[in-house]
């Protein structure tokens, strides 16, 4: 792609509106502060918003687990300094959803004075027919198993057995492709789904803890605070503010 130059980010948004017509493609524009000023329909719907309005002004920390948001923001720093990300294979999640593989590219957006005013990103979803990349092949089975059984007890050994691979091979794959252990990934899936239930239901916090695979309320609360920086009750109180669908 050639250098992206526009009088303003609004001009860039108008130019990329046609991306709503392309299947399996997510696109977004962020300002220099990391706030979304545009997202195509597939992108904002992935995060539960009924319209673009719900996305505007949000940051990655409002939409993604903290460790992923940090990775995206680190990318932004590089892109805003003129770097380009080309066709990087990555696993992207939204709260309560299983991870999906995408090919992601990002570019800086310049104004007419050649100053960087934001960033433009596009991710193409790798569907089943395109999912022949190594991480997709190696992690699809364990990740699908985790999302199907996160409410039950899952040991690393039982996960490896269900996927017909050794524990050591499973651990190597997770560390290589996701930079975390299988146990950490299981815990993240449980917490993301618990957070979704806190926002979408009126179930007691203790019930949600048990339904998402935690031994008890206190264990759940400690893990929730470590990941999100606040107690589960705070998420429940905040759910009425610009609530996604």
FENZIDA-V769109 format. One record per backbone hydrogen bond with DSSP energy under -0.5 kcal/mol. NH is the residue of the N-H (numbers start at 1). CO is the residue of the C=O. Records with the same first field share a line. If there is no record, write none. Layout:
NH->CO / CO
This chain:
4->108
5->3
6->110
12->8
13->9
14->10
15->11
16->12
17->14
19->16
20->17
21->18
22->19
23->21
25->22
26->123
28->121
29->38
30->119
31->35
32->117
34->31
36->58
37->29
38->29
40->27
44->40
45->41
46->42
47->43
48->45
49->44
54->51
55->51 / 52
56->52
57->36
58->55
62->59
63->59 / 60
64->60
68->65
69->65
70->66
71->67
72->68
73->69
74->70
75->71
76->72
77->73
78->74
79->75
80->76
81->77 / 78
82->79
83->78
85->106
86->84
87->85
88->104
90->102
92->90 / 100
95->63
97->94
100->92
102->90
103->124
104->88 / 102
105->122
106->85
107->120
109->118
110->4
111->115
114->111
117->109
118->109
119->30
120->107
121->28
122->105
123->26
124->103
125->24 / 123
126->101
127->125
130->127
131->127
132->130
137->133
138->134
139->135
140->136
143->139
144->140
145->141
146->142
147->143
148->144
149->145
150->146
152->149
159->155
160->156
161->157
162->158
163->159
164->161
165->160
170->166
171->167
172->168
173->169
174->170
175->171
176->172
177->173
178->174
179->174 / 175
180->174
185->181
186->182
187->183
188->184
189->185
190->186
191->187
192->188
193->189
194->190
195->191
196->192
197->193
198->194
199->195
200->196
201->197
208->204
209->205
210->206
211->207
212->208
213->151 / 210
214->209
220->216
221->217
222->218
223->219
224->220
225->221
226->222
227->223
228->224
229->225
234->231
235->231
236->232
237->233
238->234
239->235 / 236
240->237
241->238
242->240
245->48
